[in-house]
Amino acid sequence: MMKRFDGQIALVTGGASGIGESTARMLINEGASVVIADLNDSLGEVLAAEIGAEYVHLDVSNSAQWTTVAASHPFTIGVLNAGVGARFEDLRTVQDDVFERVMAVNVGGVFYGTRELFRTMAGRGGAISVTASIAGIAAHTQSPIYGASKAAVVGWIRAIAPSLAAEGVTINAVCPGLVDTPILGPGGADMMRGMGMKMLDPSEVAEAHAISLLHAETGTIFTSQAGVDVGIHVFPPIVGYQG
C-alpha cells in the first residue's frame, strides 16, 4: 500500500526530541528516508538508530553548517523545527544574549534553512514546513521575545513563498498551541495542565506538518490546537496596502 511520503528524502531539524522526534517518526512510518538534525548528539543518535534514520549534528544558527547539511542529500522535504524559548518577569533585567540566542535560532535558523534547502530543491521541487507558533499570530504576553521571533517566521514564510513557488518549492508553517515538549522546561507541561490549559501531544503537531507538506498551495499558515482540527489562519486584507 502506498504511503504518503514514499520515496521522499526528509531533513528534520530539532529532530531528537519533542515535535521533531514525532515528525521524524511520522515521516519514517509514511515511507520517507529521514535525516535527523540536532545539537543533542546522544539523543539524536539513539533515536536515529531506533527508527532507521540518519543523524547529523547541526546548529541551525550556523550558516556554514547549514550549507554542508543541506548539500549532503537530495532533500525533497525539509521540516524546520528547531527552536528555543525565553521567558522573563521584567524587561529591564533581560540580557542581550537572551534576545540574540532566540533570534539566531528561531529566525536565523529558518532563514538559513530555507535558503540552503532552496538552493538544492530549486528546479526539481520540494516542500518545506516550518514550526512557528500560535505565539506568532497572537499576542503572547508570557514570552514576548519568543512571540516576536515566531511572528518573524510567519512573516518570512508569507513573503518568500511566491519566489520559491516559481522554482517548484512550497513553504508553509504550522503554528501549534501549547505542546507537551521539553521547551516548556522541567514540570512546565504539568504546571500548564494544573492551570486548566489543554496540551497538544507532539504527534498531533507532526500530523499537522504532514498536512502542511502535502498542501498544494504555498505560504499557508496552519494552526494546531488541542481539541481543534488543524486549520488555516486567514489574514484579513489591509485597506490601501500596495505591496
Buried (B, 14 or more C-beta within 10 A) or exposed (E): EEEBBEEBBBBBBBBBBBBBBBBBBBBBEBBBBBBBBBBBEEBBBEBBEEBEBBBBEBBBBBBEBBBEBBEEBEBBBBBBBBBBBBEBEEEEEBEEEBBEBBBBBBBBBBBBBBBBBBEBBBEEEBBBBBBBBBBBBBEBEEBBBBBBBBBBBBEBBBEBBEEBBEEEBBBBBBBBBBBBBBBBEEEBBEEBEEEEEEBBBBBBBBBBBBBBBBBEEBBBBBBBBBEEEBEEBEEEEEEEEEE
